[in-house]
Amino acid sequence: YRAVLFESYILVSVGGLDPIYYYAYRPFFFTLIGVIILLHFLWFTMFIRMGWLLVMKGETHDLSEHKQGEEQLNAQKRSNPLASNGKAAKEKSS
């Protein structure tokens, strides 16, 4: 990120980019690069949390699930516990 902030002007100094375009689009590209860096931190922390849950508790869990969808799934499991692992469907077919 530091190289983009301080060394990107080299394109203008060697004649590869018109200064008008550089100054017009610089804030846009700086913002985009900052956002992608923040997303990388977010994804990395999610992977670390998922790995920690797997190692410490032995359970897998999608940390990106919406809470409302998760509550609906848990309510469905409570109302019909056999349907969650497929036994109810097998018993009905036989």
Biopython code that builds the backbone (N, CA, C, O; Angstrom):
import numpy as np
from Bio.PDB.StructureBuilder import StructureBuilder

atoms = [
    (1, "TYR", "N", (0.832, -1.187, 0.000)),
    (1, "TYR", "CA", (0.000, 0.000, 0.000)),
    (1, "TYR", "C", (0.877, 1.251, 0.000)),
    (1, "TYR", "O", (0.550, 2.255, -0.633)),
    (2, "ARG", "N", (1.974, 1.172, 0.707)),
    (2, "ARG", "CA", (2.893, 2.305, 0.760)),
    (2, "ARG", "C", (3.477, 2.598, -0.617)),
    (2, "ARG", "O", (3.637, 3.761, -0.987)),
    (3, "ALA", "N", (3.797, 1.550, -1.379)),
    (3, "ALA", "CA", (4.343, 1.762, -2.715)),
    (3, "ALA", "C", (3.321, 2.443, -3.630)),
    (3, "ALA", "O", (3.683, 3.294, -4.442)),
    (4, "VAL", "N", (2.069, 2.077, -3.501)),
    (4, "VAL", "CA", (1.042, 2.707, -4.316)),
    (4, "VAL", "C", (0.906, 4.186, -3.947)),
    (4, "VAL", "O", (0.742, 5.038, -4.820)),
    (5, "LEU", "N", (0.976, 4.479, -2.661)),
    (5, "LEU", "CA", (0.830, 5.862, -2.213)),
    (5, "LEU", "C", (1.999, 6.741, -2.651)),
    (5, "LEU", "O", (1.792, 7.867, -3.105)),
    (6, "PHE", "N", (3.218, 6.237, -2.519)),
    (6, "PHE", "CA", (4.386, 7.090, -2.711)),
    (6, "PHE", "C", (5.142, 6.870, -4.017)),
    (6, "PHE", "O", (5.878, 7.758, -4.447)),
    (7, "GLU", "N", (4.983, 5.717, -4.659)),
    (7, "GLU", "CA", (5.759, 5.452, -5.863)),
    (7, "GLU", "C", (4.930, 5.438, -7.139)),
    (7, "GLU", "O", (5.480, 5.293, -8.231)),
    (8, "SER", "N", (3.632, 5.585, -7.017)),
    (8, "SER", "CA", (2.806, 5.556, -8.222)),
    (8, "SER", "C", (3.004, 6.787, -9.097)),
    (8, "SER", "O", (2.675, 6.759, -10.283)),
    (9, "TYR", "N", (3.534, 7.857, -8.534)),
    (9, "TYR", "CA", (3.783, 9.057, -9.327)),
    (9, "TYR", "C", (4.895, 8.841, -10.344)),
    (9, "TYR", "O", (5.054, 9.650, -11.257)),
    (10, "ILE", "N", (5.656, 7.782, -10.207)),
    (10, "ILE", "CA", (6.718, 7.472, -11.168)),
    (10, "ILE", "C", (6.132, 7.311, -12.570)),
    (10, "ILE", "O", (6.791, 7.638, -13.558)),
    (11, "LEU", "N", (4.902, 6.811, -12.662)),
    (11, "LEU", "CA", (4.255, 6.701, -13.978)),
    (11, "LEU", "C", (4.142, 8.057, -14.660)),
    (11, "LEU", "O", (4.293, 8.156, -15.878)),
    (12, "VAL", "N", (3.881, 9.080, -13.897)),
    (12, "VAL", "CA", (3.761, 10.428, -14.453)),
    (12, "VAL", "C", (5.141, 10.969, -14.803)),
    (12, "VAL", "O", (5.318, 11.581, -15.857)),
    (13, "SER", "N", (6.119, 10.749, -13.930)),
    (13, "SER", "CA", (7.446, 11.327, -14.146)),
    (13, "SER", "C", (8.164, 10.729, -15.347)),
    (13, "SER", "O", (8.987, 11.409, -15.960)),
    (14, "VAL", "N", (7.880, 9.477, -15.705)),
    (14, "VAL", "CA", (8.520, 8.886, -16.888)),
    (14, "VAL", "C", (7.692, 9.085, -18.146)),
    (14, "VAL", "O", (8.084, 8.644, -19.227)),
    (15, "GLY", "N", (6.559, 9.739, -18.013)),
    (15, "GLY", "CA", (5.744, 10.036, -19.186)),
    (15, "GLY", "C", (4.757, 8.948, -19.557)),
    (15, "GLY", "O", (4.204, 8.969, -20.656)),
    (16, "GLY", "N", (4.526, 8.005, -18.670)),
    (16, "GLY", "CA", (3.613, 6.918, -18.971)),
    (16, "GLY", "C", (2.152, 7.245, -18.706)),
    (16, "GLY", "O", (1.255, 6.523, -19.142)),
    (17, "LEU", "N", (1.917, 8.348, -17.983)),
    (17, "LEU", "CA", (0.549, 8.698, -17.616)),
    (17, "LEU", "C", (0.439, 10.217, -17.528)),
    (17, "LEU", "O", (1.321, 10.882, -16.985)),
    (18, "ASP", "N", (-0.626, 10.743, -18.054)),
    (18, "ASP", "CA", (-0.881, 12.174, -17.993)),
    (18, "ASP", "C", (-1.207, 12.569, -16.545)),
    (18, "ASP", "O", (-2.000, 11.887, -15.896)),
    (19, "PRO", "N", (-0.618, 13.648, -16.026)),
    (19, "PRO", "CA", (-0.879, 14.052, -14.630)),
    (19, "PRO", "C", (-2.355, 14.317, -14.332)),
    (19, "PRO", "O", (-2.790, 14.124, -13.196)),
    (20, "ILE", "N", (-3.113, 14.741, -15.298)),
    (20, "ILE", "CA", (-4.537, 15.003, -15.083)),
    (20, "ILE", "C", (-5.252, 13.698, -14.707)),
    (20, "ILE", "O", (-6.056, 13.662, -13.775)),
    (21, "TYR", "N", (-4.945, 12.636, -15.445)),
    (21, "TYR", "CA", (-5.559, 11.341, -15.135)),
    (21, "TYR", "C", (-5.083, 10.807, -13.789)),
    (21, "TYR", "O", (-5.854, 10.219, -13.031)),
    (22, "TYR", "N", (-3.806, 11.020, -13.507)),
    (22, "TYR", "CA", (-3.256, 10.540, -12.239)),
    (22, "TYR", "C", (-3.991, 11.175, -11.060)),
    (22, "TYR", "O", (-4.431, 10.475, -10.148)),
    (23, "TYR", "N", (-4.121, 12.479, -11.081)),
    (23, "TYR", "CA", (-4.773, 13.173, -9.959)),
    (23, "TYR", "C", (-6.282, 12.955, -9.938)),
    (23, "TYR", "O", (-6.897, 13.038, -8.874)),
    (24, "ALA", "N", (-6.886, 12.681, -11.079)),
    (24, "ALA", "CA", (-8.330, 12.440, -11.120)),
    (24, "ALA", "C", (-8.697, 11.075, -10.537)),
    (24, "ALA", "O", (-9.696, 10.948, -9.830)),
    (25, "TYR", "N", (-7.901, 10.071, -10.830)),
    (25, "TYR", "CA", (-8.247, 8.702, -10.426)),
    (25, "TYR", "C", (-7.508, 8.209, -9.188)),
    (25, "TYR", "O", (-7.813, 7.127, -8.685)),
    (26, "ARG", "N", (-6.554, 8.968, -8.691)),
    (26, "ARG", "CA", (-5.770, 8.535, -7.536)),
    (26, "ARG", "C", (-6.626, 8.228, -6.309)),
    (26, "ARG", "O", (-6.432, 7.165, -5.720)),
    (27, "PRO", "N", (-7.555, 9.080, -5.881)),
    (27, "PRO", "CA", (-8.359, 8.748, -4.696)),
    (27, "PRO", "C", (-9.196, 7.482, -4.878)),
    (27, "PRO", "O", (-9.373, 6.707, -3.938)),
    (28, "PHE", "N", (-9.706, 7.281, -6.082)),
    (28, "PHE", "CA", (-10.508, 6.088, -6.368)),
    (28, "PHE", "C", (-9.676, 4.824, -6.198)),
    (28, "PHE", "O", (-10.113, 3.882, -5.538)),
    (29, "PHE", "N", (-8.477, 4.794, -6.788)),
    (29, "PHE", "CA", (-7.638, 3.604, -6.682)),
    (29, "PHE", "C", (-7.090, 3.412, -5.275)),
    (29, "PHE", "O", (-6.957, 2.277, -4.819)),
    (30, "PHE", "N", (-6.769, 4.498, -4.580)),
    (30, "PHE", "CA", (-6.311, 4.369, -3.199)),
    (30, "PHE", "C", (-7.412, 3.765, -2.333)),
    (30, "PHE", "O", (-7.140, 2.930, -1.470)),
    (31, "THR", "N", (-8.644, 4.185, -2.561)),
    (31, "THR", "CA", (-9.770, 3.645, -1.808)),
    (31, "THR", "C", (-9.966, 2.169, -2.113)),
    (31, "THR", "O", (-10.162, 1.366, -1.201)),
    (32, "LEU", "N", (-9.917, 1.807, -3.389)),
    (32, "LEU", "CA", (-10.096, 0.398, -3.761)),
    (32, "LEU", "C", (-9.015, -0.489, -3.153)),
    (32, "LEU", "O", (-9.304, -1.583, -2.667)),
    (33, "ILE", "N", (-7.788, -0.023, -3.180)),
    (33, "ILE", "CA", (-6.703, -0.826, -2.618)),
    (33, "ILE", "C", (-6.860, -0.945, -1.100)),
    (33, "ILE", "O", (-6.601, -2.006, -0.533)),
    (34, "GLY", "N", (-7.282, 0.137, -0.441)),
    (34, "GLY", "CA", (-7.531, 0.076, 0.997)),
    (34, "GLY", "C", (-8.637, -0.906, 1.341)),
    (34, "GLY", "O", (-8.533, -1.646, 2.320)),
    (35, "VAL", "N", (-9.708, -0.916, 0.531)),
    (35, "VAL", "CA", (-10.822, -1.839, 0.773)),
    (35, "VAL", "C", (-10.380, -3.285, 0.589)),
    (35, "VAL", "O", (-10.753, -4.151, 1.381)),
    (36, "ILE", "N", (-9.600, -3.552, -0.431)),
    (36, "ILE", "CA", (-9.176, -4.943, -0.657)),
    (36, "ILE", "C", (-8.223, -5.405, 0.452)),
    (36, "ILE", "O", (-8.221, -6.585, 0.800)),
    (37, "ILE", "N", (-7.422, -4.507, 1.006)),
    (37, "ILE", "CA", (-6.568, -4.866, 2.131)),
    (37, "ILE", "C", (-7.420, -5.195, 3.355)),
    (37, "ILE", "O", (-7.146, -6.169, 4.057)),
    (38, "LEU", "N", (-8.446, -4.393, 3.614)),
    (38, "LEU", "CA", (-9.353, -4.679, 4.734)),
    (38, "LEU", "C", (-10.076, -6.011, 4.543)),
    (38, "LEU", "O", (-10.259, -6.759, 5.504)),
    (39, "LEU", "N", (-10.486, -6.311, 3.314)),
    (39, "LEU", "CA", (-11.129, -7.602, 3.050)),
    (39, "LEU", "C", (-10.165, -8.765, 3.309)),
    (39, "LEU", "O", (-10.574, -9.809, 3.818)),
    (40, "HIS", "N", (-8.904, -8.587, 2.964)),
    (40, "HIS", "CA", (-7.922, -9.636, 3.230)),
    (40, "HIS", "C", (-7.796, -9.889, 4.738)),
    (40, "HIS", "O", (-7.717, -11.038, 5.171)),
    (41, "PHE", "N", (-7.778, -8.826, 5.527)),
    (41, "PHE", "CA", (-7.735, -8.998, 6.983)),
    (41, "PHE", "C", (-8.975, -9.713, 7.488)),
    (41, "PHE", "O", (-8.883, -10.594, 8.342)),
    (42, "LEU", "N", (-10.126, -9.342, 6.967)),
    (42, "LEU", "CA", (-11.377, -9.977, 7.372)),
    (42, "LEU", "C", (-11.365, -11.466, 7.046)),
    (42, "LEU", "O", (-11.697, -12.291, 7.898)),
    (43, "TRP", "N", (-10.987, -11.812, 5.827)),
    (43, "TRP", "CA", (-10.961, -13.224, 5.427)),
    (43, "TRP", "C", (-9.943, -13.999, 6.254)),
    (43, "TRP", "O", (-10.208, -15.126, 6.672)),
    (44, "PHE", "N", (-8.791, -13.405, 6.490)),
    (44, "PHE", "CA", (-7.767, -14.092, 7.258)),
    (44, "PHE", "C", (-8.262, -14.383, 8.672)),
    (44, "PHE", "O", (-8.068, -15.488, 9.179)),
    (45, "THR", "N", (-8.902, -13.400, 9.313)),
    (45, "THR", "CA", (-9.410, -13.646, 10.657)),
    (45, "THR", "C", (-10.524, -14.685, 10.653)),
    (45, "THR", "O", (-10.635, -15.468, 11.597)),
    (46, "MET", "N", (-11.345, -14.707, 9.618)),
    (46, "MET", "CA", (-12.383, -15.748, 9.531)),
    (46, "MET", "C", (-11.754, -17.130, 9.407)),
    (46, "MET", "O", (-12.210, -18.076, 10.051)),
    (47, "PHE", "N", (-10.716, -17.257, 8.591)),
    (47, "PHE", "CA", (-10.037, -18.554, 8.447)),
    (47, "PHE", "C", (-9.393, -18.978, 9.761)),
    (47, "PHE", "O", (-9.454, -20.151, 10.132)),
    (48, "ILE", "N", (-8.784, -18.043, 10.460)),
    (48, "ILE", "CA", (-8.166, -18.364, 11.748)),
    (48, "ILE", "C", (-9.233, -18.825, 12.742)),
    (48, "ILE", "O", (-9.031, -19.811, 13.451)),
    (49, "ARG", "N", (-10.366, -18.123, 12.800)),
    (49, "ARG", "CA", (-11.443, -18.517, 13.720)),
    (49, "ARG", "C", (-11.996, -19.899, 13.368)),
    (49, "ARG", "O", (-12.248, -20.711, 14.258)),
    (50, "MET", "N", (-12.186, -20.170, 12.066)),
    (50, "MET", "CA", (-12.692, -21.487, 11.667)),
    (50, "MET", "C", (-11.699, -22.584, 12.030)),
    (50, "MET", "O", (-12.088, -23.645, 12.520)),
    (51, "GLY", "N", (-10.418, -22.327, 11.791)),
    (51, "GLY", "CA", (-9.397, -23.307, 12.154)),
    (51, "GLY", "C", (-9.328, -23.524, 13.652)),
    (51, "GLY", "O", (-9.167, -24.654, 14.113)),
    (52, "TRP", "N", (-9.449, -22.440, 14.419)),
    (52, "TRP", "CA", (-9.435, -22.542, 15.878)),
    (52, "TRP", "C", (-10.607, -23.379, 16.380)),
    (52, "TRP", "O", (-10.435, -24.226, 17.257)),
    (53, "LEU", "N", (-11.803, -23.144, 15.825)),
    (53, "LEU", "CA", (-12.969, -23.944, 16.212)),
    (53, "LEU", "C", (-12.771, -25.413, 15.864)),
    (53, "LEU", "O", (-13.131, -26.299, 16.639)),
    (54, "LEU", "N", (-12.201, -25.662, 14.702)),
    (54, "LEU", "CA", (-11.984, -27.041, 14.272)),
    (54, "LEU", "C", (-10.986, -27.749, 15.177)),
    (54, "LEU", "O", (-11.207, -28.893, 15.574)),
    (55, "VAL", "N", (-9.904, -27.084, 15.500)),
    (55, "VAL", "CA", (-8.856, -27.710, 16.322)),
    (55, "VAL", "C", (-9.292, -27.857, 17.777)),
    (55, "VAL", "O", (-9.095, -28.908, 18.386)),
    (56, "MET", "N", (-9.882, -26.802, 18.330)),
    (56, "MET", "CA", (-10.190, -26.815, 19.759)),
    (56, "MET", "C", (-11.475, -27.573, 20.090)),
    (56, "MET", "O", (-11.525, -28.286, 21.093)),
    (57, "LYS", "N", (-12.507, -27.430, 19.270)),
    (57, "LYS", "CA", (-13.791, -28.053, 19.584)),
    (57, "LYS", "C", (-14.143, -29.217, 18.667)),
    (57, "LYS", "O", (-15.049, -29.993, 18.969)),
    (58, "GLY", "N", (-13.441, -29.343, 17.562)),
    (58, "GLY", "CA", (-13.722, -30.427, 16.634)),
    (58, "GLY", "C", (-15.001, -30.233, 15.844)),
    (58, "GLY", "O", (-15.552, -31.205, 15.327)),
    (59, "GLU", "N", (-15.483, -29.016, 15.737)),
    (59, "GLU", "CA", (-16.723, -28.772, 15.006)),
    (59, "GLU", "C", (-16.461, -27.814, 13.859)),
    (59, "GLU", "O", (-15.605, -26.934, 13.940)),
    (60, "THR", "N", (-17.209, -28.005, 12.802)),
    (60, "THR", "CA", (-17.120, -27.099, 11.667)),
    (60, "THR", "C", (-18.338, -26.201, 11.678)),
    (60, "THR", "O", (-19.455, -26.641, 11.952)),
    (61, "HIS", "N", (-18.104, -24.932, 11.375)),
    (61, "HIS", "CA", (-19.190, -23.966, 11.423)),
    (61, "HIS", "C", (-18.913, -22.867, 10.404)),
    (61, "HIS", "O", (-17.805, -22.333, 10.346)),
    (62, "ASP", "N", (-19.909, -22.534, 9.609)),
    (62, "ASP", "CA", (-19.784, -21.473, 8.622)),
    (62, "ASP", "C", (-19.997, -20.140, 9.329)),
    (62, "ASP", "O", (-21.118, -19.815, 9.718)),
    (63, "LEU", "N", (-18.940, -19.379, 9.494)),
    (63, "LEU", "CA", (-19.022, -18.118, 10.223)),
    (63, "LEU", "C", (-19.693, -17.022, 9.416)),
    (63, "LEU", "O", (-20.004, -15.965, 9.965)),
    (64, "SER", "N", (-19.923, -17.240, 8.141)),
    (64, "SER", "CA", (-20.545, -16.204, 7.316)),
    (64, "SER", "C", (-22.057, -16.372, 7.211)),
    (64, "SER", "O", (-22.714, -15.603, 6.510)),
    (65, "GLU", "N", (-22.622, -17.371, 7.901)),
    (65, "GLU", "CA", (-24.066, -17.587, 7.841)),
    (65, "GLU", "C", (-24.805, -16.416, 8.458)),
    (65, "GLU", "O", (-24.322, -15.785, 9.398)),
    (66, "HIS", "N", (-25.983, -16.132, 7.919)),
    (66, "HIS", "CA", (-26.826, -15.099, 8.498)),
    (66, "HIS", "C", (-27.508, -15.688, 9.732)),
    (66, "HIS", "O", (-27.925, -16.846, 9.724)),
    (67, "LYS", "N", (-27.616, -14.916, 10.749)),
    (67, "LYS", "CA", (-28.171, -15.409, 12.005)),
    (67, "LYS", "C", (-29.620, -15.838, 11.861)),
    (67, "LYS", "O", (-30.038, -16.809, 12.492)),
    (68, "GLN", "N", (-30.392, -15.140, 11.047)),
    (68, "GLN", "CA", (-31.793, -15.522, 10.874)),
    (68, "GLN", "C", (-31.890, -16.902, 10.211)),
    (68, "GLN", "O", (-32.708, -17.727, 10.618)),
    (69, "GLY", "N", (-31.075, -17.149, 9.212)),
    (69, "GLY", "CA", (-31.083, -18.451, 8.561)),
    (69, "GLY", "C", (-30.643, -19.557, 9.492)),
    (69, "GLY", "O", (-31.158, -20.673, 9.437)),
    (70, "GLU", "N", (-29.691, -19.242, 10.342)),
    (70, "GLU", "CA", (-29.207, -20.225, 11.310)),
    (70, "GLU", "C", (-30.292, -20.535, 12.338)),
    (70, "GLU", "O", (-30.457, -21.689, 12.731)),
    (71, "GLU", "N", (-31.032, -19.516, 12.777)),
    (71, "GLU", "CA", (-32.122, -19.738, 13.727)),
    (71, "GLU", "C", (-33.221, -20.589, 13.103)),
    (71, "GLU", "O", (-33.801, -21.444, 13.771)),
    (72, "GLN", "N", (-33.507, -20.357, 11.823)),
    (72, "GLN", "CA", (-34.519, -21.161, 11.141)),
    (72, "GLN", "C", (-34.077, -22.613, 11.052)),
    (72, "GLN", "O", (-34.885, -23.523, 11.238)),
    (73, "LEU", "N", (-32.811, -22.833, 10.772)),
    (73, "LEU", "CA", (-32.291, -24.192, 10.684)),
    (73, "LEU", "C", (-32.367, -24.884, 12.040)),
    (73, "LEU", "O", (-32.753, -26.050, 12.115)),
    (74, "ASN", "N", (-32.006, -24.183, 13.106)),
    (74, "ASN", "CA", (-32.067, -24.773, 14.439)),
    (74, "ASN", "C", (-33.511, -25.079, 14.842)),
    (74, "ASN", "O", (-33.767, -26.108, 15.467)),
    (75, "ALA", "N", (-34.456, -24.202, 14.494)),
    (75, "ALA", "CA", (-35.864, -24.443, 14.798)),
    (75, "ALA", "C", (-36.370, -25.661, 14.034)),
    (75, "ALA", "O", (-37.157, -26.449, 14.558)),
    (76, "GLN", "N", (-35.917, -25.808, 12.802)),
    (76, "GLN", "CA", (-36.331, -26.957, 11.996)),
    (76, "GLN", "C", (-35.770, -28.252, 12.592)),
    (76, "GLN", "O", (-36.455, -29.274, 12.603)),
    (77, "LYS", "N", (-34.556, -28.214, 13.077)),
    (77, "LYS", "CA", (-33.958, -29.404, 13.695)),
    (77, "LYS", "C", (-34.681, -29.770, 14.980)),
    (77, "LYS", "O", (-34.869, -30.950, 15.275)),
    (78, "ARG", "N", (-35.094, -28.749, 15.759)),
    (78, "ARG", "CA", (-35.808, -29.031, 17.013)),
    (78, "ARG", "C", (-37.186, -29.627, 16.743)),
    (78, "ARG", "O", (-37.646, -30.494, 17.486)),
    (79, "SER", "N", (-37.848, -29.162, 15.677)),
    (79, "SER", "CA", (-39.199, -29.646, 15.404)),
    (79, "SER", "C", (-39.183, -31.061, 14.835)),
    (79, "SER", "O", (-40.104, -31.837, 15.092)),
    (80, "ASN", "N", (-38.161, -31.408, 14.072)),
    (80, "ASN", "CA", (-38.077, -32.732, 13.477)),
    (80, "ASN", "C", (-36.614, -33.182, 13.509)),
    (80, "ASN", "O", (-35.913, -33.020, 12.510)),
    (81, "PRO", "N", (-36.139, -33.733, 14.608)),
    (81, "PRO", "CA", (-34.723, -34.068, 14.723)),
    (81, "PRO", "C", (-34.273, -35.177, 13.775)),
    (81, "PRO", "O", (-33.093, -35.243, 13.434)),
    (82, "LEU", "N", (-35.172, -36.037, 13.348)),
    (82, "LEU", "CA", (-34.780, -37.107, 12.424)),
    (82, "LEU", "C", (-34.544, -36.584, 11.018)),
    (82, "LEU", "O", (-33.767, -37.173, 10.267)),
    (83, "ALA", "N", (-35.191, -35.502, 10.652)),
    (83, "ALA", "CA", (-35.036, -34.957, 9.304)),
    (83, "ALA", "C", (-33.663, -34.339, 9.106)),
    (83, "ALA", "O", (-33.208, -34.222, 7.968)),
    (84, "SER", "N", (-32.997, -33.943, 10.167)),
    (84, "SER", "CA", (-31.704, -33.285, 10.022)),
    (84, "SER", "C", (-30.621, -34.238, 9.534)),
    (84, "SER", "O", (-29.669, -33.794, 8.893)),
    (85, "ASN", "N", (-30.733, -35.528, 9.815)),
    (85, "ASN", "CA", (-29.710, -36.442, 9.342)),
    (85, "ASN", "C", (-30.229, -37.416, 8.278)),
    (85, "ASN", "O", (-29.523, -38.359, 7.919)),
    (86, "GLY", "N", (-31.414, -37.211, 7.782)),
    (86, "GLY", "CA", (-31.916, -37.999, 6.673)),
    (86, "GLY", "C", (-32.620, -39.274, 7.064)),
    (86, "GLY", "O", (-33.069, -39.995, 6.173)),
    (87, "LYS", "N", (-32.746, -39.603, 8.330)),
    (87, "LYS", "CA", (-33.393, -40.855, 8.752)),
    (87, "LYS", "C", (-34.873, -40.828, 8.496)),
    (87, "LYS", "O", (-35.464, -41.857, 8.169)),
    (88, "ALA", "N", (-35.492, -39.661, 8.639)),
    (88, "ALA", "CA", (-36.941, -39.571, 8.435)),
    (88, "ALA", "C", (-37.309, -39.883, 6.985)),
    (88, "ALA", "O", (-38.317, -40.540, 6.721)),
    (89, "ALA", "N", (-36.503, -39.418, 6.068)),
    (89, "ALA", "CA", (-36.775, -39.656, 4.651)),
    (89, "ALA", "C", (-36.616, -41.146, 4.318)),
    (89, "ALA", "O", (-37.375, -41.684, 3.513)),
    (90, "LYS", "N", (-35.645, -41.801, 4.929)),
    (90, "LYS", "CA", (-35.422, -43.215, 4.681)),
    (90, "LYS", "C", (-36.553, -44.036, 5.271)),
    (90, "LYS", "O", (-36.999, -45.006, 4.658)),
    (91, "GLU", "N", (-37.028, -43.658, 6.461)),
    (91, "GLU", "CA", (-38.099, -44.420, 7.097)),
    (91, "GLU", "C", (-39.412, -44.286, 6.335)),
    (91, "GLU", "O", (-40.185, -45.241, 6.260)),
    (92, "LYS", "N", (-39.671, -43.105, 5.767)),
    (92, "LYS", "CA", (-40.891, -42.911, 5.002)),
    (92, "LYS", "C", (-40.886, -43.708, 3.703)),
    (92, "LYS", "O", (-41.931, -44.186, 3.261)),
    (93, "SER", "N", (-39.700, -43.853, 3.083)),
    (93, "SER", "CA", (-39.622, -44.546, 1.790)),
    (93, "SER", "C", (-39.727, -46.064, 1.962)),
    (93, "SER", "O", (-40.117, -46.746, 1.014)),
    (94, "SER", "N", (-39.400, -46.616, 3.121)),
    (94, "SER", "CA", (-39.434, -48.074, 3.290)),
    (94, "SER", "C", (-40.712, -48.573, 3.900)),
    (94, "SER", "O", (-40.873, -49.777, 4.098)),
]
sb = StructureBuilder()
sb.init_structure("model")
sb.init_model(0)
sb.init_chain("A")
sb.init_seg("    ")
for serial, (resi, resn, name, xyz) in enumerate(atoms, 1):
    if name == "N":
        sb.init_residue(resn, " ", resi, " ")
    sb.init_atom(name, np.array(xyz, "f"), 0.0, 1.0, " ", f" {name:<3s}", serial, name[0])
structure = sb.get_structure()
